[in-house]
Amino acid sequence: MSEIKITKENFEQEVLNSDKPVLIDFWATWCGPCKMIAPVIEEIANEAKGAFKVGKVNVDEEPELASDFQVVSIPMLVVIKNKKVVNTAVGFRPKEQILELLK
């Protein structure tokens, strides 16, 4: 399963109504650490095998979502389960630490 582009239009359907945990990567094209973490996020999405969803929010295209989640620094990872934020992390993280967020 690949990453899902999360927008304010599909947020409710893809995230809030998800029966699986959702890992959201808040990022921007100009962000160096975001470029470093992107292949890790993609790998996690490809290995998810339906256990969870992986979404990406471009903070420049979706300022409302970034504001809703009080994103002040990127990359910012957010894990949502049952409509609630259960974990967050800011900055580059190795794959193992990102997977720990999902537990």
N, CA and C atoms as a LAMMPS dump frame, in Angstrom:
ITEM: TIMESTEP
0
ITEM: NUMBER OF ATOMS
309
ITEM: BOX BOUNDS ff ff ff
-5.0000000000000000e+02 5.0000000000000000e+02
-5.0000000000000000e+02 5.0000000000000000e+02
-5.0000000000000000e+02 5.0000000000000000e+02
ITEM: ATOMS id mol type element x y z
1 1 1 N 0.853 -1.179 0
2 1 2 C 0 0 0
3 1 3 C 0.893 1.234 0
4 2 1 N 0.572 2.149 -0.841
5 2 2 C 1.415 3.347 -0.921
6 2 3 C 0.843 4.471 -0.056
7 3 1 N 1.577 5.551 -0.016
8 3 2 C 1.167 6.702 0.776
9 3 3 C -0.067 7.351 0.157
10 4 1 N -0.884 7.929 1.012
11 4 2 C -2.091 8.623 0.583
12 4 3 C -1.851 10.112 0.747
13 5 1 N -2.188 10.88 -0.271
14 5 2 C -2.103 12.338 -0.148
15 5 3 C -3.325 12.794 0.648
16 6 1 N -3.066 13.347 1.829
17 6 2 C -4.144 13.795 2.708
18 6 3 C -4.406 15.281 2.451
19 7 1 N -5.674 15.606 2.232
20 7 2 C -6.105 16.986 2.048
21 7 3 C -7.257 17.247 3.009
22 8 1 N -7.64 18.504 3.125
23 8 2 C -8.779 18.786 4.013
24 8 3 C -10.054 18.137 3.47
25 9 1 N -10.1 17.917 2.139
26 9 2 C -11.277 17.301 1.531
27 9 3 C -11.394 15.814 1.862
28 10 1 N -10.27 15.092 1.951
29 10 2 C -10.364 13.648 2.212
30 10 3 C -9.945 13.272 3.644
31 11 1 N -9.62 14.248 4.484
32 11 2 C -9.138 13.978 5.833
33 11 3 C -10.119 13.135 6.65
34 12 1 N -11.378 13.511 6.635
35 12 2 C -12.368 12.778 7.431
36 12 3 C -12.465 11.327 6.966
37 13 1 N -12.565 11.129 5.663
38 13 2 C -12.7 9.782 5.115
39 13 3 C -11.458 8.936 5.359
40 14 1 N -10.281 9.475 5.043
41 14 2 C -9.045 8.69 5.1
42 14 3 C -8.47 8.545 6.505
43 15 1 N -8.696 9.534 7.361
44 15 2 C -8.068 9.524 8.693
45 15 3 C -9.094 9.271 9.793
46 16 1 N -10.057 10.148 9.925
47 16 2 C -10.998 10.024 11.038
48 16 3 C -11.874 8.782 10.94
49 17 1 N -12.266 8.411 9.728
50 17 2 C -13.122 7.239 9.561
51 17 3 C -12.341 5.953 9.317
52 18 1 N -11.026 6.012 9.453
53 18 2 C -10.203 4.826 9.233
54 18 3 C -10.367 3.835 10.381
55 19 1 N -10.494 2.557 10.023
56 19 2 C -10.565 1.529 11.057
57 19 3 C -9.172 1.04 11.449
58 20 1 N -8.139 1.652 10.844
59 20 2 C -6.749 1.31 11.132
60 20 3 C -6.019 2.553 11.636
61 21 1 N -4.921 2.378 12.361
62 21 2 C -4.113 3.548 12.733
63 21 3 C -3.593 4.244 11.471
64 22 1 N -3.401 5.555 11.57
65 22 2 C -2.912 6.339 10.431
66 22 3 C -1.671 7.117 10.868
67 23 1 N -0.586 6.928 10.117
68 23 2 C 0.643 7.691 10.3
69 23 3 C 0.609 8.826 9.285
70 24 1 N 0.665 10.066 9.763
71 24 2 C 0.646 11.221 8.866
72 24 3 C 1.998 11.916 8.93
73 25 1 N 2.543 12.17 7.756
74 25 2 C 3.81 12.892 7.616
75 25 3 C 3.495 14.299 7.108
76 26 1 N 3.698 15.3 7.965
77 26 2 C 3.56 16.702 7.552
78 26 3 C 4.906 17.13 6.985
79 27 1 N 4.923 17.624 5.738
80 27 2 C 6.173 17.889 5.038
81 27 3 C 6.01 19.072 4.084
82 28 1 N 7.131 19.463 3.445
83 28 2 C 7.127 20.489 2.397
84 28 3 C 8.26 20.179 1.415
85 29 1 N 8.095 20.631 0.19
86 29 2 C 9.087 20.346 -0.861
87 29 3 C 10.441 20.989 -0.571
88 30 1 N 10.454 22.115 0.136
89 30 2 C 11.687 22.864 0.401
90 30 3 C 12.423 22.385 1.652
91 31 1 N 11.885 21.403 2.354
92 31 2 C 12.415 20.961 3.651
93 31 3 C 13.427 19.83 3.468
94 32 1 N 14.687 20.098 3.831
95 32 2 C 15.748 19.093 3.71
96 32 3 C 15.489 17.823 4.504
97 33 1 N 15.198 17.926 5.812
98 33 2 C 14.919 16.717 6.583
99 33 3 C 13.699 15.945 6.059
100 34 1 N 12.744 16.661 5.465
101 34 2 C 11.568 15.994 4.878
102 34 3 C 12.003 15.107 3.713
103 35 1 N 12.95 15.603 2.936
104 35 2 C 13.469 14.811 1.808
105 35 3 C 14.233 13.591 2.31
106 36 1 N 14.893 13.734 3.453
107 36 2 C 15.635 12.607 4.023
108 36 3 C 14.686 11.525 4.546
109 37 1 N 13.574 11.928 5.138
110 37 2 C 12.663 10.964 5.752
111 37 3 C 11.688 10.367 4.732
112 38 1 N 11.512 11.023 3.591
113 38 2 C 10.53 10.574 2.59
114 38 3 C 10.715 9.115 2.162
115 39 1 N 11.948 8.673 1.845
116 39 2 C 12.083 7.265 1.446
117 39 3 C 11.767 6.294 2.58
118 40 1 N 12.023 6.702 3.812
119 40 2 C 11.717 5.862 4.974
120 40 3 C 10.199 5.725 5.112
121 41 1 N 9.489 6.84 4.973
122 41 2 C 8.025 6.83 5.058
123 41 3 C 7.444 5.974 3.937
124 42 1 N 7.999 6.116 2.734
125 42 2 C 7.526 5.323 1.593
126 42 3 C 7.731 3.828 1.846
127 43 1 N 8.885 3.478 2.387
128 43 2 C 9.182 2.074 2.695
129 43 3 C 8.203 1.528 3.734
130 44 1 N 7.931 2.315 4.763
131 44 2 C 6.971 1.902 5.8
132 44 3 C 5.59 1.705 5.18
133 45 1 N 5.181 2.614 4.295
134 45 2 C 3.872 2.506 3.638
135 45 3 C 3.788 1.234 2.807
136 46 1 N 4.865 0.923 2.096
137 46 2 C 4.878 -0.268 1.247
138 46 3 C 4.895 -1.56 2.056
139 47 1 N 5.38 -1.487 3.286
140 47 2 C 5.454 -2.675 4.133
141 47 3 C 4.264 -2.798 5.093
142 48 1 N 3.36 -1.834 5.084
143 48 2 C 2.25 -1.803 6.044
144 48 3 C 1.325 -3.007 5.916
145 49 1 N 1.145 -3.511 4.716
146 49 2 C 0.309 -4.69 4.462
147 49 3 C -1.067 -4.58 5.116
148 50 1 N -1.642 -3.39 5.086
149 50 2 C -2.991 -3.211 5.602
150 50 3 C -3.096 -3.051 7.105
151 51 1 N -1.983 -3.13 7.828
152 51 2 C -2.022 -2.999 9.289
153 51 3 C -2.306 -1.561 9.712
154 52 1 N -1.877 -0.611 8.891
155 52 2 C -2.11 0.807 9.151
156 52 3 C -2.014 1.557 7.829
157 53 1 N -2.443 2.801 7.839
158 53 2 C -2.354 3.667 6.662
159 53 3 C -1.218 4.658 6.856
160 54 1 N -0.657 5.125 5.746
161 54 2 C 0.359 6.167 5.788
162 54 3 C -0.098 7.293 4.871
163 55 1 N -0.198 8.49 5.444
164 55 2 C -0.617 9.65 4.675
165 55 3 C 0.424 10.75 4.725
166 56 1 N 0.384 11.613 3.721
167 56 2 C 1.312 12.75 3.672
168 56 3 C 0.492 14.018 3.502
169 57 1 N 0.86 15.038 4.274
170 57 2 C 0.219 16.347 4.182
171 57 3 C 1.283 17.374 3.824
172 58 1 N 1.148 17.981 2.66
173 58 2 C 2.04 19.063 2.255
174 58 3 C 1.555 20.329 2.97
175 59 1 N 2.37 20.853 3.884
176 59 2 C 1.943 21.986 4.715
177 59 3 C 1.718 23.26 3.902
178 60 1 N 2.372 23.374 2.749
179 60 2 C 2.163 24.547 1.901
180 60 3 C 0.827 24.476 1.165
181 61 1 N 0.394 23.268 0.827
182 61 2 C -0.88 23.076 0.125
183 61 3 C -2.054 22.961 1.081
184 62 1 N -1.79 22.564 2.317
185 62 2 C -2.853 22.324 3.306
186 62 3 C -2.573 23.079 4.61
187 63 1 N -2.531 24.432 4.545
188 63 2 C -2.215 25.189 5.765
189 63 3 C -3.244 24.997 6.882
190 64 1 N -4.504 24.728 6.521
191 64 2 C -5.531 24.522 7.559
192 64 3 C -5.236 23.275 8.387
193 65 1 N -4.882 22.182 7.709
194 65 2 C -4.552 20.952 8.442
195 65 3 C -3.306 21.158 9.295
196 66 1 N -2.305 21.832 8.737
197 66 2 C -1.086 22.107 9.501
198 66 3 C -1.418 22.922 10.745
199 67 1 N -2.299 23.88 10.602
200 67 2 C -2.707 24.702 11.739
201 67 3 C -3.5 23.875 12.755
202 68 1 N -4.402 23.039 12.272
203 68 2 C -5.206 22.19 13.165
204 68 3 C -4.32 21.308 14.043
205 69 1 N -3.189 20.866 13.482
206 69 2 C -2.28 19.989 14.222
207 69 3 C -1.129 20.76 14.864
208 70 1 N -1.208 22.081 14.822
209 70 2 C -0.209 22.96 15.441
210 70 3 C 1.207 22.615 14.988
211 71 1 N 1.35 22.423 13.666
212 71 2 C 2.655 22.099 13.095
213 71 3 C 3.497 23.366 13.065
214 72 1 N 4.603 23.37 13.8
215 72 2 C 5.512 24.516 13.811
216 72 3 C 6.874 24.151 13.248
217 73 1 N 7.14 22.858 13.158
218 73 2 C 8.41 22.392 12.615
219 73 3 C 8.153 21.102 11.838
220 74 1 N 8.839 20.953 10.709
221 74 2 C 8.647 19.762 9.896
222 74 3 C 9.986 19.098 9.609
223 75 1 N 10.022 17.817 9.326
224 75 2 C 8.862 16.936 9.25
225 75 3 C 8.275 16.667 10.636
226 76 1 N 6.951 16.547 10.646
227 76 2 C 6.25 16.189 11.879
228 76 3 C 5.413 14.961 11.577
229 77 1 N 5.579 13.941 12.388
230 77 2 C 4.821 12.708 12.23
231 77 3 C 3.751 12.646 13.313
232 78 1 N 2.554 12.267 12.895
233 78 2 C 1.427 12.16 13.823
234 78 3 C 0.779 10.795 13.609
235 79 1 N 0.493 10.095 14.701
236 79 2 C -0.221 8.827 14.624
237 79 3 C -1.613 9.042 15.217
238 80 1 N -2.624 8.669 14.435
239 80 2 C -4.013 8.81 14.872
240 80 3 C -4.651 7.43 14.924
241 81 1 N -5.244 7.121 16.085
242 81 2 C -6.002 5.873 16.262
243 81 3 C -7.353 6.251 16.851
244 82 1 N -8.406 5.708 16.296
245 82 2 C -9.761 5.957 16.806
246 82 3 C -10.046 7.456 16.953
247 83 1 N -9.675 8.216 15.923
248 83 2 C -9.933 9.659 15.849
249 83 3 C -9.143 10.497 16.845
250 84 1 N -8.146 9.881 17.507
251 84 2 C -7.348 10.607 18.496
252 84 3 C -5.862 10.552 18.146
253 85 1 N -5.165 11.655 18.404
254 85 2 C -3.716 11.677 18.246
255 85 3 C -3.119 10.887 19.407
256 86 1 N -2.36 9.85 19.082
257 86 2 C -1.768 9.015 20.131
258 86 3 C -0.254 9.168 20.214
259 87 1 N 0.361 9.726 19.16
260 87 2 C 1.803 9.928 19.161
261 87 3 C 2.191 11.001 18.17
262 88 1 N 3.256 11.717 18.48
263 88 2 C 3.817 12.693 17.542
264 88 3 C 5.335 12.663 17.655
265 89 1 N 5.986 13.077 16.59
266 89 2 C 7.444 13.196 16.597
267 89 3 C 7.818 14.273 15.589
268 90 1 N 8.802 15.089 15.945
269 90 2 C 9.255 16.152 15.056
270 90 3 C 10.701 15.883 14.662
271 91 1 N 10.996 16.076 13.376
272 91 2 C 12.352 15.892 12.892
273 91 3 C 12.57 14.501 12.333
274 92 1 N 13.742 14.317 11.76
275 92 2 C 14.075 13.021 11.164
276 92 3 C 14.144 11.95 12.237
277 93 1 N 13.609 10.79 11.902
278 93 2 C 13.67 9.622 12.785
279 93 3 C 14.04 8.409 11.943
280 94 1 N 14.821 7.479 12.484
281 94 2 C 15.064 6.233 11.755
282 94 3 C 13.79 5.392 11.719
283 95 1 N 13.759 4.463 10.798
284 95 2 C 12.581 3.626 10.576
285 95 3 C 12.082 2.967 11.867
286 96 1 N 12.995 2.418 12.653
287 96 2 C 12.598 1.708 13.871
288 96 3 C 11.828 2.624 14.824
289 97 1 N 12.28 3.873 14.971
290 97 2 C 11.592 4.815 15.863
291 97 3 C 10.219 5.187 15.325
292 98 1 N 10.102 5.293 14.018
293 98 2 C 8.8 5.623 13.425
294 98 3 C 7.839 4.456 13.646
295 99 1 N 8.31 3.236 13.461
296 99 2 C 7.445 2.068 13.699
297 99 3 C 7.036 1.987 15.159
298 100 1 N 7.903 2.382 16.081
299 100 2 C 7.553 2.398 17.509
300 100 3 C 6.375 3.33 17.781
301 101 1 N 6.291 4.436 17.036
302 101 2 C 5.17 5.372 17.203
303 101 3 C 3.826 4.694 16.945
304 102 1 N 3.836 3.698 16.09
305 102 2 C 2.606 3.032 15.686
306 102 3 C 2.138 1.957 16.68
307 103 1 N 2.968 1.622 17.653
308 103 2 C 2.608 0.555 18.602
309 103 3 C 1.706 1.052 19.694
